Amino acid sequence: MRNYYAVIMAGGSGTRLWPLSRHHLPKQALQLIGERTMLQHAVDRLLPILPAERVLIVTAAEYVPTLSAQVPDIPRQNFIAEPAARGTAGAVGLAAVHLQRRDPEAVMAVLTADHFIRAVDVFQRVLQAAYQLACQGHMVTLGIYPSCPATGFGYIRRGDQIAKVDGFDVYAVEAFVEKPDARRATEFVASGRYSWNSGMFIWQVSRILREFAQHMPDVYALLQRIAAALGTSDAAQVLEAVWPQIRRETIDYGIMEKARGVVVIPVDIGWSDIGDWEALYGVHTTCADGNVVLGNHLGIATKGCLIRGGDKLIVTVGLENTIVVDTADAILICARDRAQDVKVVVEQLQANGMTNLL
């Protein structure tokens, strides 16, 4: 029986969650939902079905000390440090060559540290179903049943049903579709043939490396140079020299859109990609006025707002559908329907040399 490993992608900086998310404290290290950080939630979901020694975390080298302190059950050697961000394709490839050296027959689940999953039991069961499919040689992706015609996600168009595993329907993937406009998203949802692309994948390590060799041969060649040095005194030096040559690309575009024989399991797991403040608002329970309050707040005629602060009292009067985030050195006040534009704020701060606030 093949060993099952989980690889948690935890390298993002979370610019759309500024001013809480910063370079030194990215969103995966923040307590955004309850008393646990996003990384801790990601690990907590896995430990009932996988031993800690088979959970790996890929992140930026600078984040390793902070993140490893948050999840002490995960062995320090299971943290795979990227010298710089090169996109999800590079991160997946780096994890794959590490796993290939450790366990050439391994099955790996690629997961992320910035997802909220409400139905954890269903998530755990679908991971186990996907493992069975991966052992048969399939490349598996988890699709999310769309609750609305969202334009912020990619979509997966499914074809014929090919199997049913432990109660989960399995379909052939016809196409991965980039983020659509509102009209196309509405058509996708109405057709009943599309799922949101969750970015979660399950496959054999040997299979994904073959896909790299076929579809990203330049990256594959560089990964093989890194792999050859693993376990030697030159490993760190080779990684530093080779990594900047790996082109920045997503695993979706670099591999999945081109691969054949991919299958999708559509699921309803209460999934949300916590990419911005509006997404965070959506996963919290609101009060009678539709507010989400995370901190000390007094609201008068305040409706549909997200208020995030600390001990300091935040008072709002006549505010509607607004995000207010108070930190020690910055305050964000933003219309909820402009939550995506927080990334523009970060870009402006960078352009103006205000890096102390990033």
BABA-935463 format. One record per residue (C-alpha): residue in three letters; x, y, z. Coordinates in Angstrom, 3 decimals. Example, Ala and Ser with C-alpha at 12.3 -4.5 7.8 and 13.67 -1.06 7.14 Angstrom:
<code=ALA | u=12.300 | v=-4.500 | w=7.800> .
<code=SER | u=13.670 | v=-1.060 | w=7.140> .
***
This chain:
<code=MET | u=0.000 | v=0.000 | w=0.000> .
<code=ARG | u=1.294 | v=3.430 | w=-0.934> .
<code=ASN | u=1.925 | v=5.972 | w=1.813> .
<code=TYR | u=-0.287 | v=9.061 | w=1.742> .
<code=TYR | u=1.258 | v=12.495 | w=2.317> .
<code=ALA | u=-0.263 | v=15.961 | w=2.497> .
<code=VAL | u=1.609 | v=19.001 | w=1.203> .
<code=ILE | u=0.240 | v=22.285 | w=2.537> .
<code=MET | u=1.043 | v=25.319 | w=0.418> .
<code=ALA | u=1.672 | v=28.159 | w=2.874> .
<code=GLY | u=3.745 | v=30.702 | w=1.001> .
<code=GLY | u=1.280 | v=33.473 | w=0.137> .
<code=SER | u=1.588 | v=36.926 | w=1.676> .
<code=GLY | u=-2.129 | v=37.787 | w=1.754> .
<code=THR | u=-1.893 | v=41.361 | w=0.473> .
<code=ARG | u=-5.690 | v=41.738 | w=0.280> .
<code=LEU | u=-5.894 | v=41.198 | w=4.045> .
<code=TRP | u=-3.771 | v=44.256 | w=4.799> .
<code=PRO | u=-3.303 | v=45.873 | w=7.309> .
<code=LEU | u=-3.507 | v=42.705 | w=9.404> .
<code=SER | u=-1.448 | v=40.597 | w=7.020> .
<code=ARG | u=2.130 | v=41.848 | w=6.656> .
<code=HIS | u=5.390 | v=40.576 | w=5.179> .
<code=HIS | u=6.544 | v=39.416 | w=8.607> .
<code=LEU | u=3.155 | v=37.931 | w=9.550> .
<code=PRO | u=1.303 | v=36.570 | w=6.485> .
<code=LYS | u=-2.334 | v=35.505 | w=6.525> .
<code=GLN | u=-1.612 | v=31.814 | w=7.089> .
<code=ALA | u=-0.043 | v=32.775 | w=10.429> .
<code=LEU | u=-3.040 | v=34.876 | w=11.544> .
<code=GLN | u=-5.977 | v=34.013 | w=13.769> .
<code=LEU | u=-8.706 | v=34.927 | w=11.300> .
<code=ILE | u=-11.271 | v=32.339 | w=12.395> .
<code=GLY | u=-11.456 | v=31.483 | w=16.083> .
<code=GLU | u=-8.392 | v=31.006 | w=18.244> .
<code=ARG | u=-6.379 | v=28.982 | w=15.723> .
<code=THR | u=-4.335 | v=30.357 | w=12.844> .
<code=MET | u=-5.120 | v=29.417 | w=9.254> .
<code=LEU | u=-2.124 | v=27.061 | w=9.153> .
<code=GLN | u=-3.178 | v=25.443 | w=12.418> .
<code=HIS | u=-6.674 | v=24.860 | w=11.021> .
<code=ALA | u=-5.135 | v=23.275 | w=7.908> .
<code=VAL | u=-3.026 | v=20.891 | w=9.997> .
<code=ASP | u=-5.868 | v=20.161 | w=12.441> .
<code=ARG | u=-8.024 | v=18.903 | w=9.553> .
<code=LEU | u=-5.364 | v=16.391 | w=8.544> .
<code=LEU | u=-4.042 | v=14.870 | w=11.757> .
<code=PRO | u=-7.065 | v=12.597 | w=12.320> .
<code=ILE | u=-6.312 | v=10.835 | w=9.015> .
<code=LEU | u=-2.544 | v=11.294 | w=8.562> .
<code=PRO | u=0.388 | v=11.090 | w=10.980> .
<code=ALA | u=2.237 | v=14.365 | w=11.559> .
<code=GLU | u=5.410 | v=12.997 | w=9.957> .
<code=ARG | u=3.536 | v=12.728 | w=6.642> .
<code=VAL | u=2.394 | v=16.351 | w=6.587> .
<code=LEU | u=4.766 | v=18.680 | w=4.711> .
<code=ILE | u=4.557 | v=22.470 | w=4.510> .
<code=VAL | u=5.952 | v=24.514 | w=1.635> .
<code=THR | u=6.533 | v=28.152 | w=2.495> .
<code=ALA | u=8.893 | v=31.061 | w=2.085> .
<code=ALA | u=12.187 | v=30.608 | w=3.888> .
<code=GLU | u=11.522 | v=33.691 | w=6.013> .
<code=TYR | u=8.243 | v=32.230 | w=7.330> .
<code=VAL | u=9.624 | v=28.882 | w=8.496> .
<code=PRO | u=10.480 | v=29.925 | w=12.091> .
<code=THR | u=7.062 | v=31.504 | w=12.702> .
<code=LEU | u=5.042 | v=28.732 | w=11.114> .
<code=SER | u=6.999 | v=25.858 | w=12.629> .
<code=ALA | u=6.426 | v=27.345 | w=16.082> .
<code=GLN | u=2.677 | v=27.317 | w=15.418> .
<code=VAL | u=2.541 | v=23.608 | w=14.515> .
<code=PRO | u=5.112 | v=21.903 | w=16.761> .
<code=ASP | u=3.738 | v=18.449 | w=15.924> .
<code=ILE | u=5.073 | v=18.794 | w=12.363> .
<code=PRO | u=8.775 | v=17.840 | w=12.219> .
<code=ARG | u=11.003 | v=20.771 | w=11.305> .
<code=GLN | u=12.499 | v=18.772 | w=8.432> .
<code=ASN | u=9.003 | v=18.623 | w=6.911> .
<code=PHE | u=9.142 | v=22.343 | w=6.183> .
<code=ILE | u=10.268 | v=22.913 | w=2.603> .
<code=ALA | u=11.595 | v=26.443 | w=2.198> .
<code=GLU | u=11.320 | v=28.342 | w=-1.077> .
<code=PRO | u=14.041 | v=30.962 | w=-1.522> .
<code=ALA | u=11.507 | v=33.146 | w=-3.371> .
<code=ALA | u=7.962 | v=32.860 | w=-4.685> .
<code=ARG | u=7.879 | v=31.192 | w=-8.111> .
<code=GLY | u=4.194 | v=30.287 | w=-8.344> .
<code=THR | u=2.364 | v=27.121 | w=-7.406> .
<code=ALA | u=3.967 | v=25.025 | w=-10.155> .
<code=GLY | u=7.432 | v=25.527 | w=-8.712> .
<code=ALA | u=6.214 | v=24.917 | w=-5.166> .
<code=VAL | u=4.462 | v=21.685 | w=-6.135> .
<code=GLY | u=7.505 | v=20.524 | w=-8.095> .
<code=LEU | u=9.841 | v=21.245 | w=-5.195> .
<code=ALA | u=7.627 | v=19.282 | w=-2.807> .
<code=ALA | u=7.416 | v=16.429 | w=-5.306> .
<code=VAL | u=11.177 | v=15.967 | w=-5.621> .
<code=HIS | u=11.538 | v=16.032 | w=-1.836> .
<code=LEU | u=8.861 | v=13.346 | w=-1.543> .
<code=GLN | u=10.352 | v=11.327 | w=-4.392> .
<code=ARG | u=13.604 | v=11.067 | w=-2.467> .
<code=ARG | u=11.805 | v=10.135 | w=0.747> .
<code=ASP | u=9.209 | v=7.753 | w=-0.702> .
<code=PRO | u=9.159 | v=7.160 | w=-4.497> .
<code=GLU | u=5.778 | v=5.360 | w=-4.274> .
<code=ALA | u=4.109 | v=8.203 | w=-2.360> .
<code=VAL | u=0.692 | v=9.673 | w=-3.058> .
<code=MET | u=0.561 | v=13.394 | w=-2.333> .
<code=ALA | u=-2.399 | v=15.661 | w=-1.654> .
<code=VAL | u=-1.722 | v=19.303 | w=-2.516> .
<code=LEU | u=-3.679 | v=21.543 | w=-0.137> .
<code=THR | u=-3.455 | v=25.156 | w=1.000> .
<code=ALA | u=-3.242 | v=27.011 | w=4.287> .
<code=ASP | u=-5.713 | v=29.771 | w=3.407> .
<code=HIS | u=-8.927 | v=27.782 | w=2.937> .
<code=PHE | u=-11.820 | v=27.639 | w=5.361> .
<code=ILE | u=-13.632 | v=24.290 | w=5.406> .
<code=ARG | u=-16.745 | v=23.942 | w=7.511> .
<code=ALA | u=-17.565 | v=20.255 | w=6.855> .
<code=VAL | u=-14.263 | v=18.809 | w=8.016> .
<code=ASP | u=-15.593 | v=15.252 | w=8.207> .
<code=VAL | u=-16.662 | v=15.316 | w=4.546> .
<code=PHE | u=-13.300 | v=16.815 | w=3.591> .
<code=GLN | u=-11.471 | v=13.992 | w=5.346> .
<code=ARG | u=-13.629 | v=11.354 | w=3.644> .
<code=VAL | u=-13.163 | v=12.837 | w=0.179> .
<code=LEU | u=-9.393 | v=12.938 | w=0.680> .
<code=GLN | u=-9.482 | v=9.230 | w=1.422> .
<code=ALA | u=-11.630 | v=8.569 | w=-1.663> .
<code=ALA | u=-9.219 | v=10.615 | w=-3.786> .
<code=TYR | u=-6.322 | v=8.553 | w=-2.430> .
<code=GLN | u=-7.932 | v=5.392 | w=-3.813> .
<code=LEU | u=-8.250 | v=7.006 | w=-7.245> .
<code=ALA | u=-4.662 | v=8.278 | w=-7.149> .
<code=CYS | u=-3.426 | v=4.783 | w=-6.332> .
<code=GLN | u=-5.091 | v=3.677 | w=-9.580> .
<code=GLY | u=-3.053 | v=6.262 | w=-11.490> .
<code=HIS | u=-5.597 | v=9.092 | w=-11.737> .
<code=MET | u=-4.792 | v=12.744 | w=-11.239> .
<code=VAL | u=-7.585 | v=13.974 | w=-8.966> .
<code=THR | u=-8.851 | v=17.462 | w=-8.278> .
<code=LEU | u=-11.530 | v=18.495 | w=-5.805> .
<code=GLY | u=-14.226 | v=20.703 | w=-7.290> .
<code=ILE | u=-16.566 | v=22.816 | w=-5.181> .
<code=TYR | u=-20.276 | v=22.914 | w=-5.953> .
<code=PRO | u=-20.809 | v=26.619 | w=-6.773> .
<code=SER | u=-23.193 | v=28.459 | w=-4.463> .
<code=CYS | u=-23.272 | v=31.534 | w=-6.712> .
<code=PRO | u=-21.901 | v=32.685 | w=-10.098> .
<code=ALA | u=-18.612 | v=33.865 | w=-8.613> .
<code=THR | u=-16.142 | v=35.597 | w=-10.919> .
<code=GLY | u=-13.162 | v=35.321 | w=-8.595> .
<code=PHE | u=-12.588 | v=31.577 | w=-9.064> .
<code=GLY | u=-11.547 | v=29.374 | w=-11.938> .
<code=TYR | u=-14.023 | v=26.668 | w=-12.951> .
<code=ILE | u=-13.809 | v=22.983 | w=-13.882> .
<code=ARG | u=-16.121 | v=21.578 | w=-16.574> .
<code=ARG | u=-16.891 | v=17.949 | w=-15.971> .
<code=GLY | u=-17.708 | v=15.276 | w=-18.511> .
<code=ASP | u=-19.017 | v=11.751 | w=-18.002> .
<code=GLN | u=-19.185 | v=10.102 | w=-14.610> .
<code=ILE | u=-16.536 | v=7.395 | w=-14.482> .
<code=ALA | u=-16.877 | v=6.018 | w=-10.960> .
<code=LYS | u=-18.400 | v=6.302 | w=-7.526> .
<code=VAL | u=-15.976 | v=5.931 | w=-4.612> .
<code=ASP | u=-17.188 | v=5.766 | w=-1.022> .
<code=GLY | u=-20.317 | v=7.684 | w=-1.956> .
<code=PHE | u=-18.546 | v=10.377 | w=-3.993> .
<code=ASP | u=-19.272 | v=10.783 | w=-7.700> .
<code=VAL | u=-16.167 | v=10.955 | w=-9.887> .
<code=TYR | u=-16.167 | v=12.628 | w=-13.313> .
<code=ALA | u=-13.738 | v=13.037 | w=-16.167> .
<code=VAL | u=-12.475 | v=16.617 | w=-16.478> .
<code=GLU | u=-13.266 | v=18.194 | w=-19.836> .
<code=ALA | u=-11.592 | v=21.540 | w=-19.206> .
<code=PHE | u=-10.188 | v=23.959 | w=-16.673> .
<code=VAL | u=-11.646 | v=27.400 | w=-17.326> .
<code=GLU | u=-10.074 | v=30.697 | w=-16.271> .
<code=LYS | u=-12.004 | v=33.166 | w=-14.116> .
<code=PRO | u=-15.111 | v=34.137 | w=-16.141> .
<code=ASP | u=-17.043 | v=37.380 | w=-16.378> .
<code=ALA | u=-20.444 | v=37.603 | w=-14.679> .
<code=ARG | u=-22.419 | v=36.467 | w=-17.742> .
<code=ARG | u=-20.326 | v=33.351 | w=-18.319> .
<code=ALA | u=-20.238 | v=32.530 | w=-14.604> .
<code=THR | u=-24.051 | v=32.631 | w=-14.547> .
<code=GLU | u=-24.163 | v=30.297 | w=-17.546> .
<code=PHE | u=-21.683 | v=27.927 | w=-15.903> .
<code=VAL | u=-23.707 | v=27.622 | w=-12.710> .
<code=ALA | u=-27.003 | v=27.239 | w=-14.593> .
<code=SER | u=-25.597 | v=24.392 | w=-16.705> .
<code=GLY | u=-24.887 | v=22.226 | w=-13.666> .
<code=ARG | u=-21.678 | v=20.985 | w=-15.316> .
<code=TYR | u=-19.179 | v=23.236 | w=-13.579> .
<code=SER | u=-17.433 | v=23.294 | w=-10.219> .
<code=TRP | u=-15.244 | v=25.944 | w=-8.687> .
<code=ASN | u=-11.564 | v=25.079 | w=-8.926> .
<code=SER | u=-10.452 | v=24.626 | w=-5.316> .
<code=GLY | u=-6.760 | v=24.256 | w=-6.153> .
<code=MET | u=-6.628 | v=20.952 | w=-4.235> .
<code=PHE | u=-5.061 | v=18.003 | w=-6.058> .
<code=ILE | u=-4.198 | v=14.381 | w=-5.295> .
<code=TRP | u=-1.810 | v=12.230 | w=-7.343> .
<code=GLN | u=1.155 | v=9.903 | w=-7.228> .
<code=VAL | u=4.474 | v=11.717 | w=-6.943> .
<code=SER | u=5.802 | v=9.772 | w=-9.921> .
<code=ARG | u=2.791 | v=10.840 | w=-12.024> .
<code=ILE | u=3.098 | v=14.577 | w=-11.355> .
<code=LEU | u=6.819 | v=14.482 | w=-12.118> .
<code=ARG | u=6.086 | v=12.791 | w=-15.444> .
<code=GLU | u=3.626 | v=15.602 | w=-16.189> .
<code=PHE | u=6.339 | v=18.159 | w=-15.425> .
<code=ALA | u=8.695 | v=16.351 | w=-17.793> .
<code=GLN | u=6.081 | v=16.476 | w=-20.554> .
<code=HIS | u=4.494 | v=19.898 | w=-20.123> .
<code=MET | u=7.178 | v=21.958 | w=-18.345> .
<code=PRO | u=10.442 | v=20.286 | w=-19.397> .
<code=ASP | u=12.509 | v=23.367 | w=-18.586> .
<code=VAL | u=11.224 | v=23.409 | w=-15.015> .
<code=TYR | u=11.567 | v=19.637 | w=-14.755> .
<code=ALA | u=15.244 | v=19.815 | w=-15.701> .
<code=LEU | u=15.881 | v=22.399 | w=-12.993> .
<code=LEU | u=13.951 | v=20.372 | w=-10.430> .
<code=GLN | u=16.126 | v=17.370 | w=-11.244> .
<code=ARG | u=19.238 | v=19.415 | w=-10.478> .
<code=ILE | u=17.736 | v=20.295 | w=-7.090> .
<code=ALA | u=16.746 | v=16.670 | w=-6.522> .
<code=ALA | u=20.263 | v=15.414 | w=-7.280> .
<code=ALA | u=21.685 | v=17.628 | w=-4.532> .
<code=LEU | u=19.181 | v=16.715 | w=-1.809> .
<code=GLY | u=20.835 | v=15.076 | w=1.165> .
<code=THR | u=24.268 | v=16.432 | w=0.252> .
<code=SER | u=26.279 | v=19.324 | w=1.660> .
<code=ASP | u=25.587 | v=21.229 | w=-1.563> .
<code=ALA | u=21.778 | v=21.106 | w=-1.304> .
<code=ALA | u=21.264 | v=24.657 | w=-0.053> .
<code=GLN | u=23.775 | v=26.151 | w=-2.485> .
<code=VAL | u=22.238 | v=24.334 | w=-5.464> .
<code=LEU | u=18.725 | v=25.419 | w=-4.475> .
<code=GLU | u=19.810 | v=29.065 | w=-4.213> .
<code=ALA | u=21.493 | v=28.901 | w=-7.615> .
<code=VAL | u=18.756 | v=27.022 | w=-9.469> .
<code=TRP | u=15.574 | v=28.422 | w=-7.961> .
<code=PRO | u=15.688 | v=31.878 | w=-9.630> .
<code=GLN | u=15.797 | v=30.132 | w=-13.018> .
<code=ILE | u=12.437 | v=28.432 | w=-12.462> .
<code=ARG | u=9.805 | v=30.408 | w=-14.313> .
<code=ARG | u=6.863 | v=31.700 | w=-12.354> .
<code=GLU | u=3.762 | v=29.709 | w=-13.246> .
<code=THR | u=0.643 | v=28.223 | w=-11.682> .
<code=ILE | u=0.156 | v=24.477 | w=-11.474> .
<code=ASP | u=-3.236 | v=24.976 | w=-13.151> .
<code=TYR | u=-1.866 | v=26.598 | w=-16.288> .
<code=GLY | u=1.483 | v=24.828 | w=-16.370> .
<code=ILE | u=0.196 | v=21.286 | w=-15.846> .
<code=MET | u=-3.505 | v=20.736 | w=-15.172> .
<code=GLU | u=-4.912 | v=22.488 | w=-18.239> .
<code=LYS | u=-2.697 | v=20.305 | w=-20.431> .
<code=ALA | u=-2.750 | v=16.957 | w=-18.611> .
<code=ARG | u=-4.919 | v=14.079 | w=-19.764> .
<code=GLY | u=-6.862 | v=11.636 | w=-17.644> .
<code=VAL | u=-7.683 | v=14.140 | w=-14.901> .
<code=VAL | u=-10.769 | v=13.432 | w=-12.796> .
<code=VAL | u=-12.791 | v=15.685 | w=-10.507> .
<code=ILE | u=-14.794 | v=14.933 | w=-7.388> .
<code=PRO | u=-17.372 | v=17.702 | w=-6.861> .
<code=VAL | u=-18.016 | v=18.242 | w=-3.154> .
<code=ASP | u=-19.879 | v=20.473 | w=-0.749> .
<code=ILE | u=-17.513 | v=20.949 | w=2.180> .
<code=GLY | u=-18.445 | v=24.465 | w=3.263> .
<code=TRP | u=-15.391 | v=25.756 | w=1.428> .
<code=SER | u=-14.200 | v=29.345 | w=1.220> .
<code=ASP | u=-10.972 | v=30.799 | w=-0.087> .
<code=ILE | u=-10.096 | v=33.453 | w=2.495> .
<code=GLY | u=-8.539 | v=35.804 | w=-0.029> .
<code=ASP | u=-9.871 | v=39.136 | w=1.204> .
<code=TRP | u=-11.934 | v=40.807 | w=3.915> .
<code=GLU | u=-15.222 | v=40.175 | w=2.115> .
<code=ALA | u=-14.500 | v=36.448 | w=2.064> .
<code=LEU | u=-13.748 | v=36.557 | w=5.788> .
<code=TYR | u=-17.052 | v=38.337 | w=6.399> .
<code=GLY | u=-18.804 | v=35.515 | w=4.577> .
<code=VAL | u=-17.561 | v=32.723 | w=6.848> .
<code=HIS | u=-18.494 | v=34.361 | w=10.146> .
<code=THR | u=-21.895 | v=34.375 | w=11.812> .
<code=THR | u=-23.476 | v=37.822 | w=11.720> .
<code=CYS | u=-25.426 | v=39.561 | w=14.450> .
<code=ALA | u=-29.013 | v=40.808 | w=14.031> .
<code=ASP | u=-27.798 | v=43.861 | w=12.092> .
<code=GLY | u=-25.677 | v=41.744 | w=9.759> .
<code=ASN | u=-22.408 | v=42.791 | w=11.351> .
<code=VAL | u=-19.355 | v=40.630 | w=12.017> .
<code=VAL | u=-17.520 | v=42.006 | w=15.041> .
<code=LEU | u=-14.033 | v=40.751 | w=15.918> .
<code=GLY | u=-12.964 | v=43.047 | w=18.710> .
<code=ASN | u=-14.439 | v=45.810 | w=20.859> .
<code=HIS | u=-17.210 | v=47.637 | w=18.994> .
<code=LEU | u=-20.135 | v=49.964 | w=19.663> .
<code=GLY | u=-22.375 | v=50.379 | w=16.642> .
<code=ILE | u=-25.233 | v=52.816 | w=16.153> .
<code=ALA | u=-27.306 | v=52.357 | w=12.990> .
<code=THR | u=-24.505 | v=50.143 | w=11.682> .
<code=LYS | u=-25.438 | v=47.319 | w=9.331> .
<code=GLY | u=-23.641 | v=44.726 | w=7.223> .
<code=CYS | u=-20.156 | v=45.668 | w=8.427> .
<code=LEU | u=-17.015 | v=43.764 | w=9.314> .
<code=ILE | u=-15.286 | v=45.319 | w=12.310> .
<code=ARG | u=-11.871 | v=43.933 | w=13.248> .
<code=GLY | u=-9.812 | v=45.431 | w=16.065> .
<code=GLY | u=-8.301 | v=44.763 | w=19.464> .
<code=ASP | u=-8.904 | v=46.211 | w=22.906> .
<code=LYS | u=-9.463 | v=49.706 | w=21.559> .
<code=LEU | u=-13.155 | v=50.584 | w=21.259> .
<code=ILE | u=-14.273 | v=51.119 | w=17.674> .
<code=VAL | u=-17.455 | v=53.208 | w=17.392> .
<code=THR | u=-19.414 | v=53.404 | w=14.153> .
<code=VAL | u=-22.478 | v=55.539 | w=13.417> .
<code=GLY | u=-24.621 | v=55.169 | w=10.310> .
<code=LEU | u=-22.186 | v=52.840 | w=8.596> .
<code=GLU | u=-23.358 | v=50.187 | w=6.124> .
<code=ASN | u=-21.591 | v=47.437 | w=4.201> .
<code=THR | u=-18.159 | v=48.608 | w=5.266> .
<code=ILE | u=-14.943 | v=46.965 | w=6.411> .
<code=VAL | u=-13.103 | v=48.561 | w=9.329> .
<code=VAL | u=-9.787 | v=47.027 | w=10.409> .
<code=ASP | u=-7.757 | v=48.667 | w=13.158> .
<code=THR | u=-4.129 | v=47.752 | w=13.880> .
<code=ALA | u=-1.375 | v=49.449 | w=15.875> .
<code=ASP | u=-0.061 | v=51.496 | w=12.940> .
<code=ALA | u=-2.821 | v=51.553 | w=10.311> .
<code=ILE | u=-6.596 | v=51.666 | w=9.929> .
<code=LEU | u=-8.437 | v=50.369 | w=6.876> .
<code=ILE | u=-11.911 | v=51.672 | w=6.033> .
<code=CYS | u=-13.236 | v=50.085 | w=2.851> .
<code=ALA | u=-16.563 | v=49.415 | w=1.152> .
<code=ARG | u=-17.217 | v=45.680 | w=1.259> .
<code=ASP | u=-17.741 | v=45.540 | w=-2.498> .
<code=ARG | u=-14.266 | v=47.040 | w=-2.986> .
<code=ALA | u=-12.458 | v=44.490 | w=-0.816> .
<code=GLN | u=-10.387 | v=43.274 | w=-3.775> .
<code=ASP | u=-8.902 | v=46.773 | w=-4.119> .
<code=VAL | u=-7.001 | v=46.433 | w=-0.842> .
<code=LYS | u=-4.288 | v=44.881 | w=-2.991> .
<code=VAL | u=-4.033 | v=48.229 | w=-4.805> .
<code=VAL | u=-3.427 | v=49.918 | w=-1.445> .
<code=VAL | u=-0.465 | v=47.625 | w=-0.857> .
<code=GLU | u=0.880 | v=48.426 | w=-4.312> .
<code=GLN | u=0.581 | v=52.158 | w=-3.606> .
<code=LEU | u=2.363 | v=51.839 | w=-0.281> .
<code=GLN | u=5.153 | v=49.942 | w=-2.010> .
<code=ALA | u=5.400 | v=52.550 | w=-4.777> .
<code=ASN | u=5.529 | v=55.373 | w=-2.226> .
<code=GLY | u=8.334 | v=53.731 | w=-0.255> .
<code=MET | u=6.151 | v=53.136 | w=2.814> .
<code=THR | u=7.546 | v=49.656 | w=3.311> .
<code=ASN | u=7.360 | v=49.979 | w=7.090> .
<code=LEU | u=3.620 | v=49.454 | w=6.717> .
<code=LEU | u=3.923 | v=46.322 | w=4.593> .
***
